[in-house]
């Protein structure tokens, strides 16, 4: 599943992609920890549905545990 991590930094909105849910969450947490705002994870396989970090963890990782 392709995931896009989006955030707002000093240069404005930015994004990157990750292939797995674990990698997407890990990268998003790093961006949040660095002080970036508006961090969301977008599921590109579900028509671009965006999730907050907490929601993404609940729906993708906790469900698989």
C-alpha positions, 0 to 999 in steps of 0.5 A: 500500500502506498502512503503519503506523509504530508506536513507543513514546515518552514518552507511550506507544505511538503510530503514524501511517500512510504510503502508500508504502514509501519514506515509511514507512521515512523516517518510521520512521528519523526516529522511531528517530533521535529516540530512540523505541523499539520502532519497527516498520513494519506492512504493513496489506495483509499482515494487519498483519505488522510489520517491523523497519527493517532487515527492511523495507528488505531486503524492500521497498526492496532487492527493488525496486532 
